[in-house]
Amino acid sequence: MIKKILIANRGEIAVRVIRSCRELGIKSVAVFSDADRTAMHVRYASEAYHIGPSPSSESYLNADKIIDAKGKYVIPGGIDVHTHLDMPFGGTTSVDNFETGTRAAAFGGTTSIIDFAIQAKGT
């Protein structure tokens, strides 16, 4: 199970990810520059780390400031490009809705999904 997530973003998107992490029981780690020291995502995260001065080129875009993975395994999450969430088929609906399907995916280490889209006739 995923225990902790680094959110190398800021603003509303970062706050939404942090909120979802809380709902799933996952710790969130925010990184911030001088300009974002008092930002909501920094205060809201489980952990927060200063990564440099305000210019993005000296903080957020500097991978050496964000990632120190010496002696660790770095494994990206999986991508499932074929899911069926809330999909009607032959008079029935798939078991998982968006919430249960994405929770199950995250629990198994899948970080991105693409839901199957049913096309209307003639499109």
C-alpha positions as CSV (number, residue, x, y, z in Angstrom):
1,M,0.0,0.0,0.0
2,I,1.1,3.6,-0.7
3,K,2.2,5.2,2.6
4,K,3.5,8.6,1.5
5,I,3.3,10.8,-1.6
6,L,5.6,13.7,-2.6
7,I,3.5,16.4,-4.2
8,A,5.9,18.5,-6.3
9,N,3.2,21.0,-7.2
10,R,1.6,24.0,-5.5
11,G,-1.6,25.9,-5.3
12,E,-5.1,24.4,-5.6
13,I,-4.0,21.2,-7.3
14,A,-1.6,20.4,-4.5
15,V,-4.4,21.1,-1.9
16,R,-6.8,18.7,-3.7
17,V,-4.2,16.0,-3.9
18,I,-3.4,16.5,-0.2
19,R,-7.1,16.3,0.7
20,S,-7.4,13.0,-1.2
21,C,-4.4,11.6,0.5
22,R,-5.9,12.4,3.9
23,E,-9.2,10.6,2.9
24,L,-7.1,7.6,1.8
25,G,-4.9,7.6,4.9
26,I,-1.8,8.5,2.9
27,K,0.8,10.9,4.3
28,S,1.5,13.9,2.0
29,V,4.8,15.7,1.6
30,A,4.9,19.2,0.1
31,V,7.9,21.1,-1.1
32,F,8.0,24.9,-1.2
33,S,10.2,27.8,-2.3
34,D,10.6,31.1,-0.4
35,A,7.6,32.5,-2.2
36,D,5.3,29.7,-1.0
37,R,6.4,29.5,2.6
38,T,3.0,30.4,4.0
39,A,0.9,28.8,1.2
40,M,-2.1,26.6,2.0
41,H,-0.5,23.4,0.5
42,V,2.5,23.8,2.8
43,R,0.4,24.2,5.9
44,Y,-2.0,21.4,4.9
45,A,0.5,18.7,4.1
46,S,1.7,16.0,6.6
47,E,5.3,17.1,6.0
48,A,6.8,20.1,4.2
49,Y,10.4,20.8,3.0
50,H,12.0,24.1,1.9
51,I,13.7,23.6,-1.5
52,G,15.1,27.0,-2.3
53,P,14.6,30.6,-3.4
54,S,11.5,31.9,-5.2
55,P,12.6,31.4,-8.9
56,S,11.3,28.0,-10.1
57,S,14.6,27.3,-11.8
58,E,16.3,27.4,-8.4
59,S,13.6,25.4,-6.6
60,Y,10.7,23.5,-8.2
61,L,12.5,22.8,-11.5
62,N,15.7,21.7,-9.8
63,A,15.4,17.9,-9.4
64,D,18.4,17.7,-7.1
65,K,16.6,19.9,-4.6
66,I,13.5,17.7,-4.6
67,I,14.7,14.1,-4.9
68,D,17.5,12.5,-3.0
69,A,17.0,8.8,-3.6
70,K,20.5,7.5,-2.7
71,G,20.2,3.9,-1.4
72,K,16.4,3.7,-2.1
73,Y,14.2,2.1,-4.7
74,V,12.2,4.6,-6.8
75,I,9.3,2.8,-8.4
76,P,6.7,4.8,-10.3
77,G,3.1,3.9,-9.9
78,G,1.4,1.8,-12.5
79,I,-1.0,3.0,-15.2
80,D,-4.2,1.1,-16.0
81,V,-5.5,2.2,-19.4
82,H,-8.5,-0.1,-19.4
83,T,-10.9,0.3,-16.6
84,H,-14.7,0.0,-16.3
85,L,-16.1,2.4,-13.7
86,D,-19.9,2.9,-13.5
87,M,-20.1,1.2,-17.0
88,P,-23.5,0.1,-18.1
89,F,-23.4,-3.2,-20.0
90,G,-26.3,-5.4,-21.1
91,G,-28.7,-4.0,-18.5
92,T,-26.2,-4.1,-15.6
93,T,-23.6,-1.7,-14.2
94,S,-20.0,-2.5,-13.3
95,V,-19.3,-3.1,-9.6
96,D,-16.9,-0.2,-9.1
97,N,-17.8,3.5,-9.3
98,F,-15.2,6.2,-9.5
99,E,-14.5,6.4,-5.8
100,T,-14.3,2.7,-5.1
101,G,-12.4,2.0,-8.3
102,T,-9.7,4.7,-7.8
103,R,-9.3,3.7,-4.1
104,A,-8.8,0.1,-5.1
105,A,-6.3,1.1,-7.8
106,A,-4.3,3.3,-5.4
107,F,-4.2,0.6,-2.8
108,G,-2.6,-1.7,-5.4
109,G,0.0,0.9,-6.5
110,T,-1.8,2.1,-9.7
111,T,-1.6,5.9,-9.8
112,S,-3.3,6.6,-13.1
113,I,-6.3,5.2,-14.7
114,I,-8.2,5.7,-18.0
115,D,-11.8,4.8,-17.9
116,F,-13.4,3.0,-20.8
117,A,-15.7,5.4,-22.7
118,I,-18.9,4.2,-24.3
119,Q,-19.6,6.0,-27.5
120,A,-23.1,7.0,-28.5
121,K,-24.3,5.5,-31.8
122,G,-23.1,7.5,-34.8
123,T,-20.2,9.2,-33.1
